[in-house]
Amino acid sequence: MAEPKPHWVTPDHYMAFGMIVNIVAEMEGLLDEVIFAITKADHTILPLLTFLSGKDKRDYILAMAKESQWPPYLVKGMEGLLDRIKKAADLRNDVAHSSWSEGRKQGTIKLAKLSARGTLRMVGVGHNEKEWTAAELKAEALKFQALGRDLLMFMRQYGLVVNIPKKTSDTIPNNSESDGG
């Protein structure tokens, strides 16, 4: 009996995928804080922000920034960060919602999906498409992590970080304090 061919998406690829998804989710959480800070809303609106996609959050932030009294350099800085976040979110979406095929070089994978942007085409069948090693995906995730730090530093510098009060009644009782019932 022949040995089965190993799957081209390795555990290291999957770990990098997880890093990408998690880091972009953390950045989207920071975007929630930006919206919260710009609108000066009551903290009870935060759950509503979960209904917005990452694209919606970026679009709303940019639109609000352009309509605000922010100086042009601040709007431009936010726009630059949002453009960089869009690139990260695009790869996150490919990781989360697409299949991956075997690359031409050993240890590489490439995106495999159907695209309907203008014309119908298959992505992942051409010889000149981006192929990823696990190390390249991890390096991209680390770039996204640095981007998240840049966003947080920007938010802190311009007062866009909000401390959301925590309720003390939401704590979980210690088992030793339980009545056992």
Phi and psi in degrees as a GROMACS rama.xvg file:
@    title "Ramachandran Plot"
@    xaxis  label "Phi"
@    yaxis  label "Psi"
@TYPE xy
-77.2991  145.489  ALA-2
-68.3248  138.078  GLU-3
-67.9324  143.839  PRO-4
-69.084  133.556  LYS-5
-64.5468  147.174  PRO-6
-69.1816  142.092  HIS-7
-74.9157  -21.8703  TRP-8
-88.348  109.176  VAL-9
-85.2502  165.977  THR-10
-55.6226  -35.1279  PRO-11
-67.1642  -36.1839  ASP-12
-61.6609  -45.479  HIS-13
-62.5584  -37.6587  TYR-14
-64.1535  -41.898  MET-15
-65.0202  -39.0584  ALA-16
-56.8046  -46.6656  PHE-17
-61.7386  -40.8288  GLY-18
-60.0096  -45.6955  MET-19
-61.3002  -49.395  ILE-20
-61.2272  -45.442  VAL-21
-67.1843  -44.1915  ASN-22
-65.1039  -41.4269  ILE-23
-67.0342  -36.832  VAL-24
-61.8098  -40.446  ALA-25
-63.0877  -40.7105  GLU-26
-63.6863  -38.7313  MET-27
-65.3487  -31.9877  GLU-28
-64.5567  -38.1295  GLY-29
-65.3549  -36.2133  LEU-30
-63.5647  -34.5822  LEU-31
-57.9773  -44.7613  ASP-32
-63.4511  -37.8482  GLU-33
-62.2646  -46.6109  VAL-34
-59.8746  -44.9475  ILE-35
-59.1148  -44.1851  PHE-36
-69.366  -41.6072  ALA-37
-64.3998  -42.8822  ILE-38
-81.4585  -14.2038  THR-39
51.4053  40.3619  LYS-40
-82.1901  163.954  ALA-41
-68.1601  144.862  ASP-42
-62.025  -13.6791  HIS-43
-70.0126  -12.7862  THR-44
-80.2809  -14.3578  ILE-45
-52.6843  -42.3943  LEU-46
-59.8136  -28.3563  PRO-47
-67.9139  -27.3688  LEU-48
-66.6671  -20.193  LEU-49
-67.4126  -16.6847  THR-50
-81.1474  -11.852  PHE-51
-88.6238  139.972  LEU-52
-74.4127  166.044  SER-53
-58.2103  -39.995  GLY-54
-63.282  -44.5114  LYS-55
-59.6623  -43.1509  ASP-56
-61.1511  -46.6343  LYS-57
-61.8167  -43.5273  ARG-58
-62.8898  -44.7211  ASP-59
-63.9611  -43.9144  TYR-60
-61.1778  -46.4551  ILE-61
-63.773  -42.9121  LEU-62
-63.8136  -43.7248  ALA-63
-66.3627  -39.1389  MET-64
-62.8382  -42.0418  ALA-65
-68.2137  -27.4712  LYS-66
-90.3894  -8.90346  GLU-67
-80.8591  -177.681  SER-68
-93.3016  15.7278  GLN-69
-62.9054  146.385  TRP-70
-68.237  153.961  PRO-71
-54.9352  -37.1098  PRO-72
-64.0756  -33.2338  TYR-73
-71.6347  -42.1317  LEU-74
-62.1479  -44.3765  VAL-75
-63.7199  -40.4021  LYS-76
-62.5699  -42.9451  GLY-77
-65.8779  -40.8281  MET-78
-61.4503  -41.2635  GLU-79
-62.9086  -43.5752  GLY-80
-63.1573  -42.6508  LEU-81
-64.3006  -35.9048  LEU-82
-63.6611  -41.9727  ASP-83
-66.6043  -39.1385  ARG-84
-65.5256  -35.4798  ILE-85
-60.2202  -42.3534  LYS-86
-61.9254  -41.0134  LYS-87
-65.5326  -42.5858  ALA-88
-66.0202  -33.5541  ALA-89
-62.8683  -45.2135  ASP-90
-67.7549  -38.7254  LEU-91
-58.2468  -43.1406  ARG-92
-64.6561  -38.8496  ASN-93
-63.9759  -41.4731  ASP-94
-63.953  -44.5872  VAL-95
-81.0672  -25.2771  ALA-96
-124.495  5.21612  HIS-97
-126.187  165.243  SER-98
-94.1719  164.451  SER-99
-128.405  140.728  TRP-100
-114.591  168.486  SER-101
-69.1176  134.99  GLU-102
-80.3171  172.262  GLY-103
-73.6998  -34.5979  ARG-104
-91.993  146.221  LYS-105
-58.567  135.635  GLN-106
83.0061  6.35591  GLY-107
-110.878  153.692  THR-108
-131.627  159.907  ILE-109
-142.2  155.862  LYS-110
-59.3254  140.485  LEU-111
-133.177  104.564  ALA-112
-155.316  166.798  LYS-113
-98.2678  129.588  LEU-114
-111.919  136.288  SER-115
-121.563  30.7482  ALA-116
-81.5604  97.1342  ARG-117
84.5604  -63.5337  GLY-118
-127.867  157.294  THR-119
-80.7475  124.831  LEU-120
-148.494  154.395  ARG-121
-97.2173  125.201  MET-122
-97.4918  135.149  VAL-123
108.334  2.17759  GLY-124
-109.507  -13.1616  VAL-125
-81.0805  156.809  GLY-126
-82.3309  -13.6119  HIS-127
-108.001  18.847  ASN-128
-87.5941  153.328  GLU-129
-59.9887  128.574  LYS-130
-113  142.704  GLU-131
-120.025  132.021  TRP-132
-87.711  165.253  THR-133
-61.8573  -38.9769  ALA-134
-64.2561  -38.1602  ALA-135
-66.6382  -40.18  GLU-136
-64.7362  -41.268  LEU-137
-63.8981  -42.1685  LYS-138
-62.0098  -38.084  ALA-139
-65.2399  -41.6182  GLU-140
-60.8046  -39.9144  ALA-141
-67.9636  -33.1349  LEU-142
-64.0609  -40.2199  LYS-143
-65.1089  -37.2742  PHE-144
-63.7634  -41.2232  GLN-145
-64.0601  -38.3529  ALA-146
-61.2475  -41.941  LEU-147
-60.2277  -40.2259  GLY-148
-64.9353  -41.0056  ARG-149
-59.7969  -43.72  ASP-150
-62.8928  -45.3627  LEU-151
-63.426  -41.723  LEU-152
-63.4884  -41.1174  MET-153
-60.9319  -46.1262  PHE-154
-60.563  -43.915  MET-155
-66.1364  -41.8841  ARG-156
-62.2708  -35.3687  GLN-157
-110.042  18.2651  TYR-158
70.4715  33.032  GLY-159
-102.899  13.7942  LEU-160
-103.988  131.039  VAL-161
-117.931  132.444  VAL-162
-87.1399  113.078  ASN-163
-87.6038  122.65  ILE-164
-64.7765  137.651  PRO-165
-97.2136  140.53  LYS-166
-81.4102  133.636  LYS-167
-75.711  -20.3376  THR-168
-75.6289  -8.35668  SER-169
-89.1548  5.95119  ASP-170
-75.9382  151.621  THR-171
-92.0688  130.05  ILE-172
-66.7711  147.727  PRO-173
-69.3788  139.936  ASN-174
-55.6173  -33.9335  ASN-175
-69.5002  -19.0572  SER-176
-89.0964  -7.65926  GLU-177
-72.3895  149.357  SER-178
-84.2407  2.25951  ASP-179
78.5196  2.30384  GLY-180
